[in-house]
Amino acid sequence: MSVEFVGKKSVITPEGVFIIGTYDENGVPNAMNAAWGMQSDMGEITLMLAKHKTTENFEKTGAFTVAFGTADTVLICDYFGVETGKKVNKIEKAGCHVHKSAHVNAPIIEEFPLTLECKVKSWDTETGYVIGEIVASQADESILTDGKVDLGKLRLIIYDPSFLAYRVVGDVVGKAFGDGLKLK
Ligand SMILES: Cc1cc2nc3c(=O)[nH]c(=O)nc-3n(C[C@H](O)[C@H](O)[C@H](O)COP(=O)(O)O)c2cc1C
């Protein structure tokens, strides 16, 4: 027997833990947590954002970074989602270290092992969709296997909207573009 959830109670999963890094006009770094985002083309990410310090920032700089939340960074990830850079310097308060991306005017937060460096391709204030063109990415050697990002090493987290929790992405259970061929 199935249980029906009506309307907004629906659970859409997985949702990400995307940490969006920006600079303000004075070069002060900020970061926010966003669950709603996805790959929307090769080399492109789309995020759905309300108006925040973050959006004010990238409206001015035309750039942002996206770091991926991990089990090791879960506390600061959540902090970046419950405080605003309009009031405090969250980067400082969280004890994070940043340097400027070599490619875009946005900060790389060194505590995160995987980061995309994006130029704002479009920002629609009506829908809240910001599309980022990924011009480069940085991965810490500790999360690589044979030069590839290894999600097992990354200990990526996702946002669980049902329990308002963060969960670690786990085991490999199948081979993509491979296992299904057995049924062809
Ligand atoms: C788990 C979680 C997920 C969130 N997802 C989003 C999101 O997808 N889009 C959004 O606009 N805000 C989202 N937020 C809220 C922002 O992170 C929050 O308003 C933050 O304070 C904005 O920071 P800023 O004002 O420094 O830019 C989320 C917060 C949390 C805790």
The ligand as a Tripos MOL2 file, in Angstrom:
@<TRIPOS>MOLECULE
LIG
   31    33     1     0     0
SMALL
NO_CHARGES

@<TRIPOS>ATOM
      1 C1         19.8310   23.2970    3.6540 C.3       1 LIG1
      2 C2         19.6120   24.6710    3.0630 C.ar      1 LIG1
      3 C3         19.3100   24.7830    1.7170 C.ar      1 LIG1
      4 C4         19.0930   26.0370    1.1330 C.ar      1 LIG1
      5 N1         18.7970   26.1090   -0.2050 N.ar      1 LIG1
      6 C5         18.5750   27.3160   -0.7720 C.ar      1 LIG1
      7 C6         18.3000   27.3970   -2.1660 C.ar      1 LIG1
      8 O1         18.3050   26.4010   -2.9090 O.2       1 LIG1
      9 N2         18.0340   28.6320   -2.6770 N.ar      1 LIG1
     10 C7         18.0200   29.7610   -1.9010 C.ar      1 LIG1
     11 O2         17.7740   30.8640   -2.4350 O.2       1 LIG1
     12 N3         18.3160   29.7040   -0.5740 N.ar      1 LIG1
     13 C8         18.6010   28.5250    0.0020 C.ar      1 LIG1
     14 N4         18.9190   28.4500    1.3350 N.ar      1 LIG1
     15 C9         18.8980   29.6820    2.1600 C.3       1 LIG1
     16 C10        20.1970   30.5130    2.0710 C.3       1 LIG1
     17 O3         21.3540   29.7020    2.1900 O.3       1 LIG1
     18 C11        20.1720   31.5480    3.2120 C.3       1 LIG1
     19 O4         19.0830   32.4410    3.0230 O.3       1 LIG1
     20 C12        21.4710   32.3110    3.3870 C.3       1 LIG1
     21 O5         21.3980   33.0580    4.5870 O.3       1 LIG1
     22 C13        21.7980   33.2870    2.2530 C.3       1 LIG1
     23 O6         23.0720   33.8160    2.5100 O.3       1 LIG1
     24 P1         23.5550   35.2790    2.0530 P.3       1 LIG1
     25 O7         22.4700   36.2620    2.4710 O.co2     1 LIG1
     26 O8         24.8200   35.4970    2.8070 O.co2     1 LIG1
     27 O9         23.7390   35.2530    0.5810 O.co2     1 LIG1
     28 C14        19.1700   27.2140    1.9290 C.ar      1 LIG1
     29 C15        19.5100   27.0920    3.2960 C.ar      1 LIG1
     30 C16        19.7340   25.8310    3.8480 C.ar      1 LIG1
     31 C17        20.0920   25.7100    5.3150 C.3       1 LIG1
@<TRIPOS>BOND
     1     1     2 1
     2     2     3 ar
     3     2    30 ar
     4     3     4 ar
     5     4     5 ar
     6     4    28 ar
     7     5     6 ar
     8     6     7 ar
     9     6    13 1
    10     7     8 2
    11     7     9 ar
    12     9    10 ar
    13    10    11 2
    14    10    12 ar
    15    12    13 ar
    16    13    14 ar
    17    14    15 1
    18    14    28 ar
    19    15    16 1
    20    16    17 1
    21    16    18 1
    22    18    19 1
    23    18    20 1
    24    20    21 1
    25    20    22 1
    26    22    23 1
    27    23    24 1
    28    24    25 2
    29    24    26 1
    30    24    27 1
    31    28    29 ar
    32    29    30 ar
    33    30    31 1
@<TRIPOS>SUBSTRUCTURE
     1 LIG1         1 GROUP 0 **** ****
